[in-house]
Each structure stands twice: as C-alpha cells, then as structure tokens.
Amino acid sequence: MPIGTVGVVGAGLMGSGIAEVCARQGLRTRVCELDSGAMAAARARVERSLARGRSTGKLDDEDVDRILAQLSFTDDVADLGDCDIAIEAIVERMPEKLVVFEHLDRVVPEHGILASNTSSLPIIEIARATRRADRVIGTHFFNPAPVMRLLEVVRSIATSDDTLSETRAFGEKLGKRIIVAQDRGGFIVNLLLIPFLTHAVRLYESGFASRDDIDEGMRLGCGHPMGPLQLVDYIGLDTTLFVCDALHAEYANADYAAPPLLRRMVAAGWLGQKSGRGFYLYDNGKIVA
C-alpha cells in the first residue's frame, strides 16, 4: 500500500534530515524525540535548511509553509500510531535499537513497515524485537539526507517481497536512487568504506604522512570531495568506531579493526565536526585548524 504518513524516531542530524526529506515530498511526518533540547535543535535545523533553499531560489514562501505544515514533533512514541512506516534513526547501538523496535511494534499499525537507519547492524537481529520480522527492513540514508541521493535498502532473510517493494517505492518517491544490500555487516557502502578510513587513520597515527597530505592526496589524486580524515570527522568518530567494532565482530578481519588512535580520540570526546574537534578543529561546523 502507498505510504502517506511517516514516523521518525530520533531527532539528531540523520533523523531531522530524513524527516525533512519526507516532508518536502508531501508526506505527513512525525518526529519522536524524548530530549526537548534535541527536538528544538532539530526543528531549528530543518528551518535553517529550508531558509537556505528559499535564499537560493529553490523554494518560495509557499513551499516552505507547505513543508513545515507536514512536519510535527512529539515526545510520545504512541503518536506514531497511524504511521505507514516508522524509521528509527538513533545511536548506532543494538540494545537501544531493540528497545525502540519493541515500542514501535506495539504502536505502529499491523500494515506498517518498521525500518532502521543503521549503517552496520544486522536487520534480522533488530527484527527479533518485533512480532513482524517480515515487515522490518533497513533504510540507510546518507548524511546530509536532503542532499545525498543514495538510499541503501537492506533486506533480511525474513523481509517479505511486499515490504521490499513498498520500501523501494517509498525511497523513489523521496527522489532517492535505491541500491539493495544483503543483511551482512556494513552492507555495501560501509563494507568498502571502513577499510579505507581505518587505513587512513593508521597512516596518520604511524607518522607515515601528515593529516593534510593524506586528505589532499585523496582529494586531488582521486577526485574525492573530501579526504578520509575529514570524512571521519564528518561522519563522527564515535559513529565510525561503532561501525568498526560491529564489522570486526562479524568478520574478524583486521581491516575493520578500529585503530587505537580512533578509540582514544572518542574516549577524549573528540568526535569530529559535531563536537568541535576531531582530526580538525571546527567553529560552527567550519574547519579553523
């Protein structure tokens, strides 16, 4: 059945971005976030994004009003009780995700799809928290969700054909290019990306090359929009570490093991762009050193 109402659990960078994408396409979108500060920050983030669209002429006042009218926020998961799809976009840790899916399974209608924005964790493990494993699927959006065209859809061994078909149609309605991955750690993108990032961190950690030379080498030599160390900052060092640990646990391959420096930086609270310090220093999201 067509999807008309979307629930998003989590109002961080990814959750607010996913919600904005859905509201832009005329879908009724409800964001559930327990932290009032995070909720206010998410609302402001969406409003700033729409204001940029208006200032560049991509949106007019009527468009902005229409999009905002589709978007609402709540701190009660029960308000997602009429959603056709509910997308979890919280921290990349299995225990927390299982709790969310237990709640969603109780409140989302029987026909509803339960989706996770996980970038590495097994969908079938998440599905075990529900009584509808056939309606559980992975929808891995990329940051920033309003800009990045890719949607990696992850089908577990229990996901039904109908669920896959409906999710694909949903993603296409959002203007995304869909790729379908097997339910194996890292899926397609991170299975290839993480070894690249960890090797870059090890090069820097060993003193083999400077931060700037590593990043400039990949930007100018390979045409990447940003170097690997800047990309780790952008993703978040904590998120990168979570993904490393999940992939190493699944494959026992040293290419996925987190470099010691990465683990120490996370312990220090140097999480990248979002904390103001990672491999680079930031001021309001801009690199200053």
Secondary structure as GFF3:
##gff-version 3
##sequence-region A 1 289
A	DSSP	beta_strand	5	9	.	.	.	ID=ss1
A	DSSP	alpha_helix	13	24	.	.	.	ID=ss2
A	DSSP	beta_strand	28	32	.	.	.	ID=ss3
A	DSSP	alpha_helix	36	55	.	.	.	ID=ss4
A	DSSP	alpha_helix	61	70	.	.	.	ID=ss5
A	DSSP	beta_strand	71	74	.	.	.	ID=ss6
A	DSSP	three_ten_helix	77	80	.	.	.	ID=ss7
A	DSSP	beta_strand	85	88	.	.	.	ID=ss8
A	DSSP	alpha_helix	94	107	.	.	.	ID=ss9
A	DSSP	beta_strand	113	116	.	.	.	ID=ss10
A	DSSP	alpha_helix	123	127	.	.	.	ID=ss11
A	DSSP	three_ten_helix	133	135	.	.	.	ID=ss12
A	DSSP	beta_strand	136	141	.	.	.	ID=ss13
A	DSSP	beta_strand	150	155	.	.	.	ID=ss14
A	DSSP	alpha_helix	161	173	.	.	.	ID=ss15
A	DSSP	beta_strand	177	182	.	.	.	ID=ss16
A	DSSP	alpha_helix	189	206	.	.	.	ID=ss17
A	DSSP	alpha_helix	211	222	.	.	.	ID=ss18
A	DSSP	alpha_helix	228	235	.	.	.	ID=ss19
A	DSSP	alpha_helix	237	251	.	.	.	ID=ss20
A	DSSP	three_ten_helix	254	256	.	.	.	ID=ss21
A	DSSP	alpha_helix	260	267	.	.	.	ID=ss22
A	DSSP	beta_strand	282	283	.	.	.	ID=ss23
A	DSSP	beta_strand	286	287	.	.	.	ID=ss24
###
